[in-house]
Amino acid sequence: MDHNTNNVSIRRWRTEDVDEICQIYNLITNKGVDADFRRMVLERAQSKGVEDGHFVAESGGKIVGFMISYILPFGFGAEDCAYIATMGVHPKYMDQGIGAGMTKEVFMFFKARGISTVYTSVRWDSTDLLSFFKTMGFERSNFINLKKTLD
């Protein structure tokens, strides 16, 4: 299910994309990519699970964005739904519609699998991400994120 918009193609990610995904994550977070993140990306790249909606945006043979999403079955009494865990666009390619393209692609991916609801979590003070997801049609849900810090 590849999609091509403005010289940017969006496709499921592959094992050879791991280093570039990690580089983008590092640029966005300004902290080194730890072994756990790299391992998780590699494992998801090697997995061919139908529930995984992991995509990259590619321009000129270079990965410029990524999205990690998946189906959540049986989530606390909710019907099967999807969850966007994280996404990132290389800073040099921001504000070019790449995030929106990946989000639309993931919507089509999950809709084709019979999923009608997609969730994500955003920090309340991340106004740029909140604005982005609102533009993509997200709204507040009936769920509240809860947190417990373990000693």
Residue pairs with C-beta under 8 A, 6 or more apart in sequence:
1 11
1 12
1 105
1 108
1 109
1 112
2 9
2 10
2 11
3 9
3 10
3 11
3 101
3 104
3 105
3 108
4 10
5 97
5 101
6 96
6 97
7 59
7 60
8 57
8 58
8 59
8 64
8 96
8 97
8 98
8 101
9 57
9 58
9 59
10 55
10 56
10 57
10 58
10 101
10 102
10 105
11 55
11 56
11 58
12 54
12 55
12 56
13 21
13 44
13 45
13 54
13 55
13 56
13 66
14 45
15 42
15 45
15 46
17 45
17 56
17 63
17 66
18 38
18 41
18 42
18 45
20 56
20 62
20 63
21 41
21 56
21 63
21 66
21 88
22 33
22 37
22 38
22 41
23 33
24 63
24 64
24 65
24 66
24 88
24 89
24 90
25 33
25 37
25 66
25 88
26 32
26 33
27 90
27 91
28 88
28 89
28 91
41 68
44 52
44 54
44 68
45 54
49 70
50 113
51 70
51 71
51 73
51 113
52 69
52 70
53 67
53 69
53 70
53 71
53 82
53 106
53 109
53 110
54 66
54 67
54 68
54 69
54 70
55 66
55 67
55 69
55 102
55 105
55 106
55 109
56 63
56 65
56 66
56 67
57 63
57 64
57 65
57 66
57 89
57 93
57 98
57 101
57 102
58 64
59 93
63 90
64 89
64 90
64 92
64 93
64 98
65 87
65 88
65 89
65 90
65 93
65 98
65 99
65 102
66 87
66 88
66 102
67 84
67 86
67 87
67 102
67 103
67 106
68 84
68 85
68 86
68 87
69 82
69 83
69 84
69 85
69 106
69 110
69 118
70 82
70 83
70 85
71 80
71 81
71 82
71 83
71 110
71 113
71 115
72 78
72 80
72 81
72 82
72 83
72 119
73 80
74 80
75 81
76 143
78 117
78 143
79 116
79 117
80 114
80 115
81 115
81 116
81 117
81 118
81 119
82 106
82 110
82 115
82 117
82 118
82 119
83 118
83 119
83 120
84 103
84 106
84 118
84 119
84 120
85 120
87 99
87 102
87 103
89 98
89 99
99 132
100 132
100 135
100 136
103 136
104 136
106 118
107 118
110 118
118 138
119 141
119 143
120 133
120 138
121 145
122 129
122 130
122 133
123 129
124 130
